[in-house]
Amino acid sequence: MTLTRKMLAAAATGAVLLASAPLTADNHSAPDPIAVVEAEADRTERVAQQLWEFAELGYLETRSSGLMQAELEAEGFRLEQGIADIPTAFMAEWGEGGPVIAILAEMDALPGINQSGLATRDPVDGKGAGHACGHNLFGAGSLTAAIAVKNWLEETGTPGRIRLYGTPAEEGGSGKVYMTRAGLFNDVDIAIHWHADDENSAAARTSLANRSAKFRFTGISAHAAGAPERGRSALDGVEAMNMMANMMHEHMPQQARMHYVITSGGEAPNVVPDFAEVFYYVRHPDPKGVEEIWDRLENAARGAAMGTGTQVEWEIIHGNNPLLVNDALQRVMQAKLEMVGGVEYTEEERAWAEELSASLGDAAQPLENAAKIEPYTRSLGYGSTDVGDVSWATPTVGVRTATWVPGTSAHSWQAVAASGHSIGHKGAQVAAKAMTLMAVELYTNPELRAQARAEFDAARGPDYVYRSLLGDRDPPLDYRQ
């Protein structure tokens, strides 16, 4: 449904800090931002589906990044490529003067999971990755919003710059952290992001800080039966570390999380492995909490090496600060999302969703929830995101939309399927509309920008100095290879 300007104004009645002034000097000729986004619906679907087919892993998103850059360049955006020493990262800008509003666009897939577009489990042979977190939709929806805002700025003559950041490797690569560390958000007034989900929400939800590393043990190879006394098993080192780490779970704060996978453990049982590797994540609401647990984990690694006669070293792969919520911005985003409304299924989409929902078991939710807007709340989210670091560099606002069948978990085959379906494309359009309305509000409402900045400055404190959780390392461009 296309909302008229009068309908938008009526829906905004009572919302916090919504603009009371006309959007332009010539109120009657101002284009409807919703209609501007709807005109880009074919692009959203096309780009989302192409990114879904590419399913490229972190820092390897060459085709995905190239596709998005080509779309933006064709629309007149100025491109800066390879930013923050990341080949697939880019910045695209249109406009002059005025406020700088940034939109974040993710693009990476997840390894080890894939699915066709069917509503039943159907892995694709030879495809080792899939968009199980909906970053194909994230990228496409943000691209659409940036182009729609550019068109609105151009048609209204409103001063300001719209800037899209192509942000690779969110999944364990912390692409945005390197971009934040390089100062690329220092001149941004407000940053906008969104994420795929199974519901529509602009809740003020924070995230956990986290850090990851690959712990690499080196031992001495030998014949496991003929000369076991000569060997020192690197895998024993990994297993000893994991045993101690699992014991740590009993003595960690309730809101902390720690998990791992063994990425290398040897090739044959009759060969004592001289190399083994384990990949760890540690999460906590406070960065200091992450660092305290991390110190204990490093000691466990040292102890495991000593006890097994092996050597250990580790490489920090990524680290994210928690999301700094800006209540002033989130409440306005809630109002914008309520203006747009949720995702409405066609009869064909509903039949597909019902088939997929059957695989969700007790987690399944009523399909009608996709059309609902969740009430505004404040909560702690247990995931982590590199958007957190951006949110400590500039006031940041986000939204989630129902791109997946209600009840679907992220990082699941069901999420992959819906991310490549028209249901996902519709959710991306909802996000694009909400972000476009939010950007228009920010260009035309200096009081909102000022309040958001004041809240941001107060939350950081007068002595705040940015510090990343990954130190001064270079981007791990090969972490998925």
N, C-alpha and C positions, 0 to 999 in steps of 0.2 A: 504494500500500500504506500503510495506517495503522500507524504504529509505536506500540507500547505504551510506558508509562513504563519498564517493566523492560528492554525492548529498547533504549530510548534510553540508559539507564544503562549497559547492557552495551557498547553501541557507543562510549561515551565513555571506556571504560577506557584509561588510559595517556595521554589527551589532556592538553595543557598547561592547568593551572589550571581544570579543570572543577569545578563546585561539588560538594562532598562532602556538603553539608547538604541536607535535604529542601527542596523548593521552597516549601512552606508548612508552617504548624504542623500542619495536618491533612493529612498526606501522602496518605492514602488517598482523599481527596475532591478532590484537585487535578485540574483538567481537563488532558487531553493537548493540548499546544500544537499538535501536528500536526493533530489532529482539529478544533481550532478554526479553523485555516486552511482545511482541506478543506471545512468548512461554508460557506466564503465563495467557493468555486470559481466558482459562477454569476456572482457579482458581478465577480470578476476578469475573466472572459471578456467580460461585458457592457460593463464600463468600458473595457477594452482595445480592444474593437472600435469603440466609439463614438469614442474618441480617434483611432483609426486612420482612421476615416472623416472626422473633422474635419481632421486633418493641418494644424494651424495653425502658422504660423511664429513665431519668437521675438518676445516681447513683444506678440504679437497673439493669444494663446491664450485669448481671452475665453470661448468655449464650453467649451473643455477645462478651464480653471480653474474655471468655474462648475459643471460637472458634478462635479468632485472635491469641491468645497466642499459641494455639496448632499448628497452621499453621507455626508460626515463630520458635517455638521450634523444629519442624520437619526439618526446614531448617538450624539448627545449631546456632540460635541466643541465646545469654545469656539473661535470663529473670530476671527482678526484679518486683515483684508483690506488689500490695497494696501501691504504692508510695503516698506520701503526705497525708497519712491517709485516702485514698480512696480505698475501697476494689476492685473496678473494674478498677482502673487506673494501668497502667503498663509501663515498659520501656524494650525494647528489643534491644540488641546491637550485632553487628557482626564486627569483624576486630580488628586491633591493630594499635596504633600510628596514625600519620598523622592527617589531619583535621577531626573534628567531625561534620558530617552533620546530622541534625535531620529532620525527616518527621513526621508531626502530623496526627493522625488518630482519627476521631470522630466516634461515634456509637449510640448516643441516638435518640429516636423518639420523636414525639410530642403528647401530650394527646388531647383527644377530637376530633380527626379526623382520619378516616380510609377509605380505598378504596380497592377494589379488583384490579386485573390487567386489568379490562375492560376499554375501552376508553369512557364509559358513566358512569354517577354517579351510584355507586353500593357499598354502605356501607356494611361492613362485620359484621354480627350480633355477638355481644359479644366481639368484638375487639375494645378496647377503645383508641387505639393509632395507629399512622402510621408514616412512614418516609416521612413526608411532606416537609422536608428540605434536603432530600437526604443524610443523614449521613450514611446510609448503603453503599452508593456508595463512600462516603468520606473514610470510613474505609477500604473498599475493594480495592479501587484504591491506597490508600496510602500503604496498605499491599503489593500489587503487586509491587509498585515502590521500596519499601524497599528490597524486595527479588530480584528484578532485579538488583538493585545497588549492593547488596551483591554478586550476581553471576558475575557481571562485575568486581568488585574488586578482587574476587577470581581468575577469569580467566586471568586478566591482571597483577596480583601481585602488584597492586597499593596500597601504604600504606594509611590507613585511616579507620575511623569507621563510619558505618551507624547505626543510632539509630532511631527506631520507638517508638513514644510515643502514647500509647493508652489513649485517653483523653475523659473521660466521661462527661456527663451533660453539654454540651455547651448551651443547651436551658434553660437558666435561672438558671443554677447551678454553672456556672463559674469554671468548673473543672480545666481548665488550670491556673486560677488565683492562686489556692492553690498550684499547681505544681510550678508556677513561684515564689510564696512567699517562697516555701521550697528550692529555689536555684537550682532546677533541670535542669535549662538551662544555668547555669553559665559557664559551660565548653564547650558549643556548639558554633561552629564557625558560622554556618548559619542554620536557620530553614526554612523548606519548608512546605507549606500547599496548599490546594486547596478547592474548593467548587462546589457543584452542581449548575447549573444555566440553563437559556434558551439560552445562547449565549457563544461563546468562546472568552475570554478576559484575558489579563494580564495587564489591566489598573492599574495605580497607584491610587487606590481608598481607601480613608481612611474610618473610621467608627465613629459612635458616641460613646462617653463614656456613660455608663449608670449605674444605681443602682436600685435595687428593694427591696421591703419589704412587709411583711404582717402586716397590722394594725388590731389589735384585740381589739374590744370593749366589755366591760362587763357591763351589766345592772342588773335589778331586774325583774324576771319573775312574772307575775300575770295574772289573768283572764282578757282578753282584754275587755270584756263587763261587768262582774260582779264587778271588782275592778280595773279599769284602773288607778285610782289615786295612787295605790300602785306600779305600774310598772314603770320601766325606760328602755326604749327600746334600746338595743344595736344596732338594725338596724337603729334607728333614728340617732345614732351617726355616723354610716357608711354613711347614706344618707346626713347628714349635712356636713360631710367631703367632700364627692363627689361634693356637690353643690359648696362649696368654691373652691375646686380644679378646677372645670369647669370654674369658674370665673377667676381663675389664667391664663387660656389659653389666655385670651385677653391681658395679660400683661407679656408674656414670650417672649424671643428672637425668631426670625423667625425660626431659625434652631433647636430649642428645640422641644422635644416631651414628652408628658406625657399621660399615659393610664392606665386603671385599669379594674379589674373584681371583682365582689362580689363573694367570694368563700363560704360564709356561711351567711344566712340571716334569720334563723329561720325555724321552721318545720310546724307550723300551724298558720293561721291568728288569731285564738282566744286565742293564748298564746303569751303574750308579750315576745319577745326573750331576753334572758339574755346573749346571745353571738352572735356576728356577726363579720365577717372578710372581709377585702377588700385587694386585692393584687395590688400594684402600681409599675409602671416602670417610671423612669425619664431619659431622654436622652439629651445630648448636645455635641457639638464637643469638648468642653474643660472640663476636669474633674472638674475644679473650677466652671464652669457653672452648672454642675450637682449638686454640693454641695450647691450652692446659691439657686437653685430652691428647693432642698431637705429641706433646713432650713425652707422655706416658707410652704412646705407641712407638715412638722412636726408641725408647729404652727397651721395649719388648723386642724390637728388631735386633738391637745390640745383644741383648741377653740370649736370643735364639741363636745368633751366630756364634757366640762364645760357647754355648752348650753343645753345639753340633760340629764344632771345628770348622766352620765355614766363615766366609767374609760377606758383608752386606753393605750396600750403598743404596741410596734412594734418590729419585728425581721427582720433585714437586711438579705435578702436571697442571693443576688449576686451583684457584681459590676465589671464592665469592663472598663479598660482604652481604649482610642481610638487607632486605628491601626497606627503605625508609619511606613510610607511608606519608602522604600529604593529604590530610583530611579535607582541607578546603577544596582541593582539586577533585578528590574522589567523590565528594558529594555532588559536585556539578556533573561529573561523568555519570553518576547514577541517574540524574535527571535526564541526561542525553540518551542513555540507554532506554529509559522508560518511554521517551519520545519515539524511538525507533521501533521498539517491540522486539519480540523474540523470533524464533524460526518456525515457520508454518510449513508442514509437510503436505505434499500432494498425496493422492491415494496411492500412487505407485511408490513414493518414498515411504509412506507409512507401512506398506506391505514389506518392503525391504527392511525397515527398522524393526518391525515385529519379528522377522526371521532372525535378525542379528540379536535382538534382545533376549531371545530364548537361550542364547549361549552365555548370558551373563549370570544366570542362576539367581541367587538371593540378592545380588547387587542390582538387578534390573529395577528401573524406575518407570513410572507412567510416562508414555511418550508425550503426553500433553505438557510435560515439564519443559520441553524444548521451546515452547511458545511463551513461557512465563519469565518474568524478571524477578530474580531473587531480591529480598529486602536488603537494605543497607545494614551491614554489620562490621564489626572490627574483630579480627581473629589472627591467630598465628598459623601460617601455612607450614607444612613440614617438608616441602620441597625446597630447592635452592635454584637461584638464577643469577646470571651475571648482570641482569638489569639492576640488581642490588647496588653494584658499584656506580652505575649511572645515576641512581637515585641519591647518592651522596655527593654528586658533582653538580646536579641541577634539580630543581623540583620536578617530580616525575609522577605521572598518572597512568593508570592502566584499566583494562576491562577484559572480561572473559565472556565468550559467547558459545552457544550450544552447537558446536560443529560436529559433535559425536552423539550417538544415541544415548539418551539419559541412562545413567548407571555405568557407562563405560569408563574404565580406568585409562589414564595415560600409560604409554609404554606397553600397550597390548595390541594383539592382532586386530581386535575390533576397532581400535583407534586408527590403525593403518587403513582399514577398509573404508571407514567413514571419511577419512581425510582425502580419499580419492573418489568420493561420491558427491552427488549434487547436494546432499545434506550438509557436507562440509563446506561446499562452495557458498551455500546460503548463509552459513554461520560467519564466513569470512566477510560477506557483504554487510551483515549486521554490524560487525566490528568496524568495517570501513566507514559506515554511516555514523556510528557513535564517535569515532575518532575525528571525522571531518567536522561534525557539529562542535566537538570540543575545541578543535583548532580555531574554528570561526569565532567561538566564544572568547578564546584567548586573544585573538587579534583585535577584537572589538571591546574588550572589557579590561581596561588597565587596572581597575580596582581588584579584580580577581587575581591578576598577575602579581600585584603588590601583596595581597594577603597570602598567596602561596609562597612568595619569597620570604615574607616575614616568618611564617610557620617553619619554613625550611631552615632559615638562619637560626631560629630559636632551638630547633631540634638538634642541629649540629653543634651549637655552642660557639662562643666567641674564639676559642682556642683550637678549633677543629683543624686537623691536618690530615689529608687523605693518605691512607696507607692500604695497599693491597695485600691480600693474604697469599699471594704467589711470589712475593719478593720482586727481585729485579731480573728474573729470568726472561729470556726471549720467548716469543710465542712457540709452543710445541707443534710445529707444522706437520710433524710426522707421527703424532700420537695415535692416529687411526690407521697407520700403515703397518 
